Amino acid sequence: MLVAIIIHAIIQEYVLDKINRRMHFSKTKHSKFNESGQLSAFYLFACVWGTFILISENYISDPTILWRAYPHNLMTFQMKFFYISQLAYWLHALPELYFQKIKKEDIPRQLVYIGLYLFHIAGAYLLNLNHLGLVLLVLHYFVEFLFHISRLFYFSDEKYQKGFSLWAVLFVLGRLLTLILSVLTVGFGLARAENQKLDLSTGNFNVLAVRIAVLASICITQAFMMWKFINFQLRRWREHSAFQAPPVKRKPAVTKGRSSRKGAENGVNGAVTSNGADSPRNRKEKSS
């Protein structure tokens, strides 16, 4: 956690603050730019690191390793260090809410996604589902990295929308692939395993209740993310429609009779000016 706080401060001071001073962002954009800058750096690092572990452990060439030989209580050093680093980063995000002086209205939103990360990472680690957790984390981190890097480009040029379009497609595919891998691993692979007895000494949690709880938590989280995604897309669509809509021109009110002709002579829209022939000063001079 201390290392994560130090790296966070270094990125903030030597990279993000310098860009903020050059771009002259508003307070709202300043906060969002800092958030996307920090998260994009973390997601990129974690995604590359996790992909390296997947390749070195042959997870890609043999997907059955996700559920074969469960429980996976024996971990390599890089796998264990990866999970400890993930937990440390998301735990360090809690005091960073104070150090970064986050607005009060933004704190509940950040607490929700920090809590979701800690819950799922710790769950995969403690239930010895670290193989499945690693694959789902790399998949999720890649999609989130694309979103935050697209938002950084959007802050520099508000016409940039290609990254968000690609992210929207990959987000939906990511949620679908997450559900497929989870059901394939927990619902089919572990359900057909021979050893289905709860044994805390060996770390075997392959029982029906635990499998249902794991699938339920994953499905509820994916549904929550899709609901937030749909609301985000609808809000962007409304803002784009309002921006593209042509302004409505009001027709000037047309009056009939003598007042309209008199207004045309003396002023605009029937308003009498001081230069008109019927002004009080002219009438006074004529009477004298």
GIBEL-V774916 format. One record per residue. N is the residue number from 1. RES is the residue in one letter. SS is DSSP state (h for helix, s for strand, l for the rest). PSI is psi in radians with two decimals (none if undefined). NEAR is the number of other ideal C-beta (glycine too) atoms within 8 Angstrom. Layout:
n:N res:RES ss:SS psi:PSI near:NEAR
n:N res:RES ss:SS psi:PSI near:NEAR
//
This chain:
n:1 res:M ss:l psi:-0.73 near:7
n:2 res:L ss:h psi:-0.70 near:5
n:3 res:V ss:h psi:-0.73 near:7
n:4 res:A ss:h psi:-0.69 near:10
n:5 res:I ss:h psi:-0.71 near:12
n:6 res:I ss:h psi:-0.78 near:8
n:7 res:I ss:h psi:-0.68 near:8
n:8 res:H ss:h psi:-0.78 near:11
n:9 res:A ss:h psi:-0.64 near:8
n:10 res:I ss:h psi:-0.80 near:8
n:11 res:I ss:h psi:-0.70 near:12
n:12 res:Q ss:h psi:-0.79 near:12
n:13 res:E ss:h psi:-0.75 near:8
n:14 res:Y ss:h psi:-0.19 near:7
n:15 res:V ss:h psi:-1.10 near:9
n:16 res:L ss:h psi:-0.75 near:12
n:17 res:D ss:h psi:-0.63 near:9
n:18 res:K ss:h psi:-0.71 near:8
n:19 res:I ss:h psi:-0.69 near:10
n:20 res:N ss:h psi:-0.68 near:12
n:21 res:R ss:h psi:-0.55 near:7
n:22 res:R ss:h psi:-0.67 near:6
n:23 res:M ss:h psi:-0.37 near:9
n:24 res:H ss:l psi:0.97 near:5
n:25 res:F ss:l psi:2.73 near:9
n:26 res:S ss:l psi:3.03 near:5
n:27 res:K ss:h psi:-0.69 near:6
n:28 res:T ss:h psi:-0.82 near:6
n:29 res:K ss:h psi:-0.58 near:9
n:30 res:H ss:h psi:-0.78 near:10
n:31 res:S ss:h psi:-0.78 near:11
n:32 res:K ss:h psi:-0.62 near:10
n:33 res:F ss:h psi:-0.73 near:15
n:34 res:N ss:h psi:-0.74 near:12
n:35 res:E ss:h psi:-0.84 near:9
n:36 res:S ss:h psi:-0.61 near:13
n:37 res:G ss:h psi:-0.78 near:15
n:38 res:Q ss:h psi:-0.79 near:12
n:39 res:L ss:h psi:-0.64 near:10
n:40 res:S ss:h psi:-0.66 near:12
n:41 res:A ss:h psi:-0.75 near:9
n:42 res:F ss:h psi:-0.80 near:9
n:43 res:Y ss:h psi:-0.70 near:13
n:44 res:L ss:h psi:-0.82 near:9
n:45 res:F ss:h psi:-0.81 near:8
n:46 res:A ss:h psi:-0.63 near:14
n:47 res:C ss:h psi:-0.76 near:12
n:48 res:V ss:h psi:-0.76 near:8
n:49 res:W ss:h psi:-0.82 near:9
n:50 res:G ss:h psi:-0.67 near:13
n:51 res:T ss:h psi:-0.68 near:9
n:52 res:F ss:h psi:-0.69 near:8
n:53 res:I ss:h psi:-0.72 near:13
n:54 res:L ss:h psi:-0.72 near:12
n:55 res:I ss:h psi:-0.75 near:9
n:56 res:S ss:h psi:-0.50 near:7
n:57 res:E ss:l psi:0.07 near:9
n:58 res:N ss:l psi:0.59 near:8
n:59 res:Y ss:l psi:-0.57 near:14
n:60 res:I ss:l psi:-0.71 near:7
n:61 res:S ss:l psi:-0.42 near:4
n:62 res:D ss:l psi:1.51 near:7
n:63 res:P ss:h psi:-0.36 near:6
n:64 res:T ss:h psi:-0.20 near:7
n:65 res:I ss:h psi:-0.24 near:11
n:66 res:L ss:h psi:-0.57 near:13
n:67 res:W ss:l psi:-0.18 near:12
n:68 res:R ss:l psi:2.49 near:7
n:69 res:A ss:l psi:0.61 near:4
n:70 res:Y ss:l psi:2.50 near:11
n:71 res:P ss:l psi:2.53 near:9
n:72 res:H ss:l psi:1.13 near:10
n:73 res:N ss:l psi:-0.18 near:7
n:74 res:L ss:l psi:2.03 near:3
n:75 res:M ss:l psi:2.53 near:9
n:76 res:T ss:l psi:2.89 near:6
n:77 res:F ss:h psi:-0.78 near:6
n:78 res:Q ss:h psi:-0.57 near:8
n:79 res:M ss:h psi:-0.81 near:12
n:80 res:K ss:h psi:-0.72 near:9
n:81 res:F ss:h psi:-0.58 near:8
n:82 res:F ss:h psi:-0.82 near:12
n:83 res:Y ss:h psi:-0.69 near:14
n:84 res:I ss:h psi:-0.67 near:8
n:85 res:S ss:h psi:-0.68 near:9
n:86 res:Q ss:h psi:-0.80 near:12
n:87 res:L ss:h psi:-0.68 near:12
n:88 res:A ss:h psi:-0.71 near:11
n:89 res:Y ss:h psi:-0.83 near:11
n:90 res:W ss:h psi:-0.44 near:11
n:91 res:L ss:h psi:-0.61 near:9
n:92 res:H ss:h psi:-0.36 near:12
n:93 res:A ss:h psi:-0.38 near:10
n:94 res:L ss:h psi:-0.92 near:7
n:95 res:P ss:h psi:-0.40 near:8
n:96 res:E ss:h psi:-0.42 near:10
n:97 res:L ss:h psi:-0.57 near:11
n:98 res:Y ss:h psi:-0.75 near:7
n:99 res:F ss:h psi:-0.64 near:7
n:100 res:Q ss:l psi:-0.05 near:7
n:101 res:K ss:l psi:0.94 near:4
n:102 res:I ss:l psi:2.51 near:10
n:103 res:K ss:l psi:2.60 near:6
n:104 res:K ss:h psi:-0.62 near:5
n:105 res:E ss:h psi:-0.33 near:5
n:106 res:D ss:h psi:-0.25 near:9
n:107 res:I ss:h psi:-0.78 near:10
n:108 res:P ss:h psi:-0.71 near:7
n:109 res:R ss:h psi:-0.77 near:7
n:110 res:Q ss:h psi:-0.61 near:11
n:111 res:L ss:h psi:-0.60 near:9
n:112 res:V ss:h psi:-0.88 near:8
n:113 res:Y ss:h psi:-0.48 near:8
n:114 res:I ss:h psi:-0.75 near:11
n:115 res:G ss:h psi:-0.68 near:8
n:116 res:L ss:h psi:-0.72 near:9
n:117 res:Y ss:h psi:-0.84 near:10
n:118 res:L ss:h psi:-0.70 near:11
n:119 res:F ss:h psi:-0.82 near:9
n:120 res:H ss:h psi:-0.69 near:12
n:121 res:I ss:h psi:-0.79 near:14
n:122 res:A ss:h psi:-0.63 near:9
n:123 res:G ss:h psi:-0.78 near:12
n:124 res:A ss:h psi:-0.62 near:14
n:125 res:Y ss:h psi:-0.80 near:10
n:126 res:L ss:h psi:-0.56 near:6
n:127 res:L ss:l psi:0.11 near:9
n:128 res:N ss:l psi:0.58 near:11
n:129 res:L ss:l psi:0.71 near:12
n:130 res:N ss:h psi:-0.48 near:12
n:131 res:H ss:h psi:-0.86 near:11
n:132 res:L ss:h psi:-0.73 near:14
n:133 res:G ss:h psi:-0.66 near:14
n:134 res:L ss:h psi:-0.79 near:15
n:135 res:V ss:h psi:-0.78 near:12
n:136 res:L ss:h psi:-0.60 near:12
n:137 res:L ss:h psi:-0.78 near:12
n:138 res:V ss:h psi:-0.75 near:13
n:139 res:L ss:h psi:-0.79 near:11
n:140 res:H ss:h psi:-0.72 near:10
n:141 res:Y ss:h psi:-0.63 near:12
n:142 res:F ss:h psi:-0.77 near:12
n:143 res:V ss:h psi:-0.73 near:12
n:144 res:E ss:h psi:-0.62 near:10
n:145 res:F ss:h psi:-0.74 near:12
n:146 res:L ss:h psi:-0.67 near:12
n:147 res:F ss:h psi:-0.84 near:12
n:148 res:H ss:h psi:-0.57 near:14
n:149 res:I ss:h psi:-0.56 near:11
n:150 res:S ss:h psi:-0.62 near:13
n:151 res:R ss:h psi:-0.58 near:10
n:152 res:L ss:h psi:-0.75 near:12
n:153 res:F ss:h psi:-0.59 near:10
n:154 res:Y ss:h psi:-0.63 near:12
n:155 res:F ss:h psi:-0.56 near:12
n:156 res:S ss:h psi:-0.51 near:7
n:157 res:D ss:l psi:1.88 near:6
n:158 res:E ss:l psi:-0.16 near:5
n:159 res:K ss:l psi:-0.16 near:4
n:160 res:Y ss:l psi:2.03 near:10
n:161 res:Q ss:l psi:-0.11 near:7
n:162 res:K ss:h psi:-0.68 near:6
n:163 res:G ss:h psi:-0.67 near:13
n:164 res:F ss:h psi:-0.63 near:11
n:165 res:S ss:h psi:-0.77 near:8
n:166 res:L ss:h psi:-0.68 near:10
n:167 res:W ss:h psi:-0.68 near:12
n:168 res:A ss:h psi:-0.72 near:10
n:169 res:V ss:h psi:-0.81 near:8
n:170 res:L ss:h psi:-0.52 near:11
n:171 res:F ss:h psi:-0.82 near:11
n:172 res:V ss:h psi:-0.76 near:10
n:173 res:L ss:h psi:-0.63 near:8
n:174 res:G ss:h psi:-0.73 near:12
n:175 res:R ss:h psi:-0.70 near:11
n:176 res:L ss:h psi:-0.76 near:8
n:177 res:L ss:h psi:-0.61 near:9
n:178 res:T ss:h psi:-0.78 near:13
n:179 res:L ss:h psi:-0.69 near:11
n:180 res:I ss:h psi:-0.83 near:8
n:181 res:L ss:h psi:-0.65 near:12
n:182 res:S ss:h psi:-0.80 near:15
n:183 res:V ss:h psi:-0.68 near:10
n:184 res:L ss:h psi:-0.70 near:9
n:185 res:T ss:h psi:-0.92 near:13
n:186 res:V ss:h psi:-0.75 near:14
n:187 res:G ss:h psi:-0.53 near:11
n:188 res:F ss:h psi:-0.90 near:9
n:189 res:G ss:h psi:-0.97 near:13
n:190 res:L ss:h psi:-0.50 near:12
n:191 res:A ss:h psi:-0.42 near:8
n:192 res:R ss:h psi:0.06 near:5
n:193 res:A ss:l psi:2.66 near:10
n:194 res:E ss:l psi:-0.78 near:3
n:195 res:N ss:l psi:1.82 near:7
n:196 res:Q ss:l psi:0.85 near:7
n:197 res:K ss:l psi:2.42 near:7
n:198 res:L ss:l psi:2.12 near:7
n:199 res:D ss:s psi:1.80 near:7
n:200 res:L ss:l psi:-0.49 near:5
n:201 res:S ss:l psi:-0.66 near:4
n:202 res:T ss:l psi:-0.10 near:7
n:203 res:G ss:l psi:0.48 near:9
n:204 res:N ss:s psi:1.96 near:11
n:205 res:F ss:l psi:0.42 near:9
n:206 res:N ss:l psi:1.29 near:12
n:207 res:V ss:l psi:2.86 near:9
n:208 res:L ss:h psi:-0.75 near:6
n:209 res:A ss:h psi:-0.73 near:6
n:210 res:V ss:h psi:-0.71 near:11
n:211 res:R ss:h psi:-0.73 near:13
n:212 res:I ss:h psi:-0.72 near:8
n:213 res:A ss:h psi:-0.70 near:8
n:214 res:V ss:h psi:-0.84 near:13
n:215 res:L ss:h psi:-0.66 near:12
n:216 res:A ss:h psi:-0.76 near:8
n:217 res:S ss:h psi:-0.71 near:11
n:218 res:I ss:h psi:-0.80 near:12
n:219 res:C ss:h psi:-0.72 near:10
n:220 res:I ss:h psi:-0.72 near:8
n:221 res:T ss:h psi:-0.75 near:10
n:222 res:Q ss:h psi:-0.67 near:11
n:223 res:A ss:h psi:-0.71 near:8
n:224 res:F ss:h psi:-0.74 near:8
n:225 res:M ss:h psi:-0.67 near:9
n:226 res:M ss:h psi:-0.65 near:10
n:227 res:W ss:h psi:-0.75 near:8
n:228 res:K ss:h psi:-0.66 near:8
n:229 res:F ss:h psi:-0.76 near:11
n:230 res:I ss:h psi:-0.74 near:8
n:231 res:N ss:h psi:-0.69 near:8
n:232 res:F ss:h psi:-0.77 near:8
n:233 res:Q ss:h psi:-0.66 near:9
n:234 res:L ss:h psi:-0.69 near:8
n:235 res:R ss:h psi:-0.74 near:8
n:236 res:R ss:h psi:-0.67 near:9
n:237 res:W ss:h psi:-0.72 near:8
n:238 res:R ss:h psi:-0.73 near:8
n:239 res:E ss:h psi:-0.69 near:8
n:240 res:H ss:h psi:-0.69 near:8
n:241 res:S ss:h psi:-0.71 near:8
n:242 res:A ss:h psi:-0.59 near:7
n:243 res:F ss:h psi:-0.62 near:6
n:244 res:Q ss:h psi:-0.33 near:5
n:245 res:A ss:l psi:2.31 near:6
n:246 res:P ss:l psi:2.55 near:3
n:247 res:P ss:l psi:2.48 near:4
n:248 res:V ss:l psi:2.14 near:4
n:249 res:K ss:l psi:2.24 near:4
n:250 res:R ss:l psi:2.33 near:4
n:251 res:K ss:l psi:2.39 near:4
n:252 res:P ss:l psi:2.45 near:5
n:253 res:A ss:l psi:2.27 near:5
n:254 res:V ss:l psi:2.14 near:5
n:255 res:T ss:l psi:2.62 near:8
n:256 res:K ss:l psi:2.75 near:4
n:257 res:G ss:l psi:-2.81 near:6
n:258 res:R ss:h psi:-0.58 near:5
n:259 res:S ss:h psi:-0.61 near:8
n:260 res:S ss:h psi:-0.74 near:11
n:261 res:R ss:h psi:-0.69 near:8
n:262 res:K ss:h psi:-0.64 near:11
n:263 res:G ss:h psi:-0.63 near:14
n:264 res:A ss:h psi:-0.54 near:6
n:265 res:E ss:h psi:-0.70 near:7
n:266 res:N ss:h psi:-0.35 near:12
n:267 res:G ss:l psi:-2.89 near:9
n:268 res:V ss:l psi:2.32 near:5
n:269 res:N ss:l psi:0.69 near:7
n:270 res:G ss:l psi:0.07 near:10
n:271 res:A ss:l psi:2.22 near:8
n:272 res:V ss:l psi:2.27 near:10
n:273 res:T ss:l psi:2.94 near:8
n:274 res:S ss:l psi:-0.16 near:5
n:275 res:N ss:l psi:0.01 near:5
n:276 res:G ss:l psi:2.86 near:11
n:277 res:A ss:l psi:-0.44 near:6
n:278 res:D ss:l psi:0.43 near:8
n:279 res:S ss:l psi:2.72 near:11
n:280 res:P ss:h psi:-0.60 near:5
n:281 res:R ss:h psi:-0.71 near:7
n:282 res:N ss:h psi:-0.68 near:10
n:283 res:R ss:h psi:-0.62 near:9
n:284 res:K ss:h psi:-0.67 near:8
n:285 res:E ss:h psi:-0.65 near:7
n:286 res:K ss:h psi:-0.68 near:6
n:287 res:S ss:h psi:-0.51 near:5
n:288 res:S ss:l psi:none near:4
//
